[in-house]
Amino acid sequence: MMPYLLLLALGLAALAQVSLLPAIEVAGVWPDLTLVIVVAWTLLRGVRSAIIWSLVAGVWLDLISGGPFGMYTLGLVAATLVTGLGGRTIFRSHLLLAIGMVAAATVVQNLIQLLLLWLTGAAIALPDALLRLTLPEVAYNMVAMVIVYPLLAWVNRATERERLPLE
């Protein structure tokens, strides 16, 4: 049952990411719900589980967004790996670590997405994109983590015995 719920939940999060969350946009950015979810899950269950989540969420986003296919998947997988490095501390399940790691993961994911857009021929002004898009998104994602992390911590406790086949 868990894999089907995972597919559904991440699909709904991806759909909200591209359809509902732009409605709460401030200064041209909105929180990246899927990134926040993947970072929180990485800290709660580890990289192995979160890689599956990042692949599923990334494919969902790549399918329903207008960007180059693979842009979200690659960014989420890289963000998961970076978060996994930070999750190797004794404070792995602490909200402050989650807030700091979502900030780092946001920067990593945005840099990868900007690089991929540049490789497809888009004109990218990197300093401008980092200041006007990435920094506000970092702040937004940090606030979102304060809400998402406790919810996923509860899900983690409730489903601790259930694992995906590849975990």
Secondary structure as UniProt FT lines:
FT   HELIX           2..19
FT   HELIX           21..24
FT   TURN            27..28
FT   HELIX           33..45
FT   HELIX           47..64
FT   TURN            69..70
FT   HELIX           71..86
FT   TURN            87..88
FT   TURN            90..93
FT   HELIX           95..119
FT   TURN            120..121
FT   HELIX           126..129
FT   HELIX           130..134
FT   HELIX           135..158
FT   TURN            159..161
FT   TURN            165..166
//
